[in-house]
Amino acid sequence: MAEVPKIVLPHGGYRNLIVYRKSDVIYQGTVVFCRRFLPSHGDRTVDQMTQAARSCMQNIAEGSAAEGNRDKTHQCCPCNT
């Protein structure tokens, strides 16, 4: 039986990237800092800081997924070259 070619290239190795590991450390440090030095409620600063640190990690994960789909888009739409 013939092997079916993969349309989407494998992705998801972002957890091994140094930048992802560093962003995880920054996120954890931000959470510890906020718990230790900022009020736990009534201050939007804690939410903003935590969400900003979390979004860095999320952007790396989404970029990895988009990279895996990039070649599929190029194959379907020659105008995206």
Buried (B, 14 or more C-beta within 10 A) or exposed (E): EEEEEEEEEEBEEBEEEEEBEEBBEBBEEBBEBBEEEEEEEEEEEBEEBBEEBBEBBEEBBEEBEEEBEBEEEEEEEEEEE
